[in-house]
Amino acid sequence: MTRLSVNINKFATLRNARGGNLPDVVKAAIDCERYGAEGITVHPRPDERHIRYSDVLDLKPILNTEFNIEGNPIDSFMELVLKAHPAQVTLVPDALNVITSNAGWDTITHKSYLKEICAVFKKEGIRTSIFVDPVPEMVRHAADTGCDRVELYTEAYAAQYHQNREKAIEPYYQAALAAQEVGLGLNAGHDLNLDNLQYFDKIIPGLLEVSIGHALICDALYYGLESTISQYLRQLNKF
């Protein structure tokens, strides 16, 4: 069954807006786990505008579920991941000035580079996932890098879901089949929410994990964190 990893970046965004330590990011992670989250995701960026590098190191000793660190593998990120040693690292080709992730890797153009990065993490026993667009060719070439999984960038699916969900999900279905063909595990994330998650999980074969942050935290403002996590788990047929 598909695991729910909660991205806690937005807790850090709120904390940083005011200064101090409210909300407490570490406590938020503990509470997410207590309410049923099966993983915790963070995406530190070099400017530390939300999750700080120090948050990552504070979180590692206290988490009981899977820890997933996302980001562009620049030198400082590489050092952080190797120091924190999470269960999974997700490689995302973020430009420095983007508000949020907006594209997957070109695994053909950057294959040699990604192969070097994956080898570093594999040597340390850290599972590696590569963020890709729903393009079967990109999934197949990702397998040549030595990664363990790919994470499908689901923004396009979410944007088109209410217009034509069958059309919106078709590229993701084909990408999932490609992942199965080349023996890669499959994750997904970006703009998945209570409206579109259940259908995605139902249709996509071999889906192992979804990482959800922004929508889940927005829902929690209305429903409360515990209730919201329960609702997301129900979309994944956990109850």
C-alpha positions as CSV (number, residue, x, y, z in Angstrom):
1,M,0.0,0.0,0.0
2,T,1.1,3.6,-0.7
3,R,2.8,5.3,2.2
4,L,2.0,8.9,3.2
5,S,5.1,11.1,3.8
6,V,4.2,14.5,5.2
7,N,6.3,17.4,4.0
8,I,6.7,19.8,7.0
9,N,8.3,22.7,5.1
10,K,5.3,24.9,5.7
11,F,5.6,24.6,9.5
12,A,9.1,26.1,9.1
13,T,7.8,28.8,6.7
14,L,5.3,30.0,9.4
15,R,8.0,29.9,12.1
16,N,10.5,31.9,10.1
17,A,7.9,34.5,9.2
18,R,7.8,35.6,12.9
19,G,11.1,34.4,14.4
20,G,11.3,32.4,17.5
21,N,10.3,28.7,17.5
22,L,6.5,28.8,17.0
23,P,5.5,26.5,15.5
24,D,8.1,24.0,16.7
25,V,9.2,22.1,13.6
26,V,10.5,19.1,15.6
27,K,7.3,18.9,17.6
28,A,5.3,19.1,14.4
29,A,7.1,16.2,12.9
30,I,6.6,14.1,16.1
31,D,2.9,15.0,16.0
32,C,2.6,14.1,12.3
33,E,4.0,10.7,13.1
34,R,1.7,10.3,16.1
35,Y,-1.3,11.0,14.0
36,G,-0.4,8.4,11.4
37,A,2.1,9.8,8.9
38,E,4.4,7.0,7.6
39,G,7.2,9.3,6.7
40,I,8.5,12.9,7.1
41,T,9.8,14.9,4.2
42,V,11.9,18.1,4.2
43,H,13.2,20.1,1.4
44,P,15.9,22.5,2.6
45,R,17.1,25.1,0.2
46,P,20.3,27.1,0.3
47,D,18.6,30.3,1.5
48,E,16.9,28.3,4.3
49,R,13.7,30.2,3.8
50,H,11.8,27.4,5.4
51,I,13.5,24.2,6.6
52,R,17.0,25.1,7.9
53,Y,19.9,22.7,7.7
54,S,20.0,22.7,11.5
55,D,16.3,21.5,11.5
56,V,17.4,18.5,9.4
57,L,20.0,17.5,12.0
58,D,17.5,18.1,14.8
59,L,14.9,15.9,13.2
60,K,17.0,12.9,12.4
61,P,17.4,11.5,16.0
62,I,13.8,11.8,16.9
63,L,12.0,10.4,13.9
64,N,10.5,6.9,14.1
65,T,9.3,6.7,10.5
66,E,11.0,7.1,7.2
67,F,13.0,10.4,6.8
68,N,13.1,11.7,3.2
69,I,15.3,14.7,2.4
70,E,14.7,16.4,-1.0
71,G,16.8,18.9,-2.8
72,N,19.3,19.9,-5.5
73,P,22.5,18.0,-4.8
74,I,24.8,21.0,-4.6
75,D,27.8,20.5,-2.3
76,S,26.2,21.8,0.9
77,F,23.1,19.6,0.3
78,M,25.3,16.6,-0.2
79,E,27.2,17.2,3.0
80,L,23.9,17.6,4.9
81,V,22.4,14.4,3.6
82,L,25.5,12.4,4.3
83,K,25.6,13.8,7.9
84,A,21.9,13.2,8.6
85,H,21.8,9.9,6.8
86,P,18.1,9.7,6.0
87,A,16.3,6.6,4.7
88,Q,15.8,8.3,1.4
89,V,17.2,11.3,-0.6
90,T,15.2,12.7,-3.5
91,L,17.2,14.6,-6.1
92,V,15.3,17.7,-7.4
93,P,16.7,20.1,-10.0
94,D,15.7,23.3,-8.2
95,A,17.0,26.5,-9.5
96,L,18.1,28.9,-6.7
97,N,15.3,31.4,-7.4
98,V,12.2,29.1,-7.7
99,I,9.4,29.3,-5.2
100,T,8.8,25.6,-5.4
101,S,9.9,22.7,-7.6
102,N,8.7,23.1,-11.1
103,A,10.4,20.5,-13.3
104,G,11.9,17.0,-13.2
105,W,15.4,16.0,-14.3
106,D,16.4,15.5,-17.9
107,T,17.9,12.1,-17.2
108,I,19.5,11.9,-20.6
109,T,21.4,15.2,-20.5
110,H,22.4,14.8,-16.8
111,K,22.8,11.1,-16.7
112,S,26.5,11.1,-15.9
113,Y,26.1,13.7,-13.2
114,L,23.2,11.8,-11.6
115,K,25.1,8.6,-11.8
116,E,28.0,10.1,-9.8
117,I,25.5,11.5,-7.1
118,C,23.6,8.2,-6.8
119,A,26.9,6.3,-6.3
120,V,27.8,8.5,-3.4
121,F,24.5,7.9,-1.6
122,K,24.4,4.2,-2.5
123,K,27.8,3.7,-0.9
124,E,26.3,5.1,2.3
125,G,23.2,2.9,2.1
126,I,20.8,5.8,1.4
127,R,18.0,5.0,-1.0
128,T,18.0,7.5,-3.9
129,S,15.0,8.8,-5.8
130,I,15.1,11.1,-8.8
131,F,12.4,13.6,-9.4
132,V,11.1,13.3,-13.0
133,D,8.4,14.5,-15.3
134,P,5.8,11.8,-16.4
135,V,7.8,10.9,-19.5
136,P,8.6,7.2,-20.0
137,E,11.9,7.9,-21.7
138,M,13.1,9.9,-18.7
139,V,12.1,7.1,-16.3
140,R,13.9,4.5,-18.4
141,H,17.1,6.6,-18.5
142,A,16.9,7.2,-14.8
143,A,17.4,3.5,-14.3
144,D,20.9,3.9,-15.8
145,T,21.9,6.3,-13.0
146,G,21.8,3.6,-10.4
147,C,18.9,5.2,-8.5
148,D,16.4,3.1,-6.6
149,R,13.2,5.0,-7.3
150,V,11.8,7.9,-9.4
151,E,9.3,10.5,-8.0
152,L,6.8,11.6,-10.6
153,Y,6.2,15.4,-10.6
154,T,2.4,15.5,-10.3
155,E,1.7,19.3,-10.8
156,A,0.3,18.7,-14.3
157,Y,-2.0,16.0,-13.1
158,A,-3.4,18.2,-10.3
159,A,-3.9,21.1,-12.6
160,Q,-5.8,19.1,-15.2
161,Y,-7.7,16.8,-12.8
162,H,-11.0,18.6,-12.8
163,Q,-11.1,19.1,-16.5
164,N,-10.4,15.5,-17.6
165,R,-8.9,13.2,-15.0
166,E,-8.6,10.3,-17.4
167,K,-6.5,12.4,-19.8
168,A,-4.6,14.0,-16.9
169,I,-3.4,10.7,-15.5
170,E,-2.5,8.9,-18.7
171,P,1.1,10.1,-18.9
172,Y,1.6,9.1,-15.3
173,Y,0.2,5.6,-15.9
174,Q,2.6,5.2,-18.9
175,A,5.5,6.5,-16.7
176,A,4.6,4.0,-14.0
177,L,4.6,1.1,-16.5
178,A,8.1,2.3,-17.6
179,A,9.3,2.3,-14.0
180,Q,8.1,-1.3,-13.6
181,E,9.8,-2.3,-16.9
182,V,13.2,-1.1,-15.6
183,G,12.8,-2.2,-12.0
184,L,12.5,1.2,-10.3
185,G,10.3,1.9,-7.3
186,L,7.8,4.7,-7.8
187,N,7.0,7.8,-5.6
188,A,4.9,10.8,-6.5
189,G,4.4,14.3,-5.3
190,H,3.4,18.0,-5.9
191,D,-0.1,19.4,-5.5
192,L,-1.7,16.1,-4.6
193,N,-4.6,16.8,-2.3
194,L,-7.9,15.4,-0.9
195,D,-9.6,15.9,-4.3
196,N,-7.2,14.1,-6.5
197,L,-5.2,11.7,-4.4
198,Q,-7.5,8.7,-4.2
199,Y,-7.9,8.5,-8.0
200,F,-4.2,8.8,-8.6
201,D,-3.5,6.0,-6.0
202,K,-6.1,3.8,-7.6
203,I,-4.9,4.1,-11.2
204,I,-1.1,4.2,-10.9
205,P,0.4,0.8,-10.6
206,G,3.3,0.2,-8.2
207,L,3.0,3.4,-6.3
208,L,5.0,3.2,-3.1
209,E,4.9,6.6,-1.6
210,V,3.4,10.1,-1.9
211,S,4.9,13.2,-0.4
212,I,2.4,15.9,0.5
213,G,3.0,19.2,2.2
214,H,1.4,22.4,1.0
215,A,-2.2,21.1,0.5
216,L,-2.1,19.0,3.7
217,I,-1.0,21.9,5.8
218,C,-3.6,24.2,4.2
219,D,-6.3,21.6,5.0
220,A,-5.0,21.3,8.6
221,L,-5.9,25.0,9.1
222,Y,-9.5,24.1,8.7
223,Y,-9.7,20.5,9.9
224,G,-6.9,20.3,12.4
225,L,-3.7,18.3,11.8
226,E,-4.8,15.0,13.3
227,S,-8.1,15.0,11.3
228,T,-6.3,16.0,8.1
229,I,-3.7,13.3,8.2
230,S,-6.5,10.8,8.9
231,Q,-8.4,12.0,5.8
232,Y,-5.3,11.7,3.6
233,L,-4.7,8.2,4.9
234,R,-8.3,7.3,4.1
235,Q,-7.7,8.5,0.5
236,L,-4.9,5.8,0.4
237,N,-7.3,3.2,1.8
238,K,-5.6,3.0,5.2
239,F,-8.9,2.7,7.1
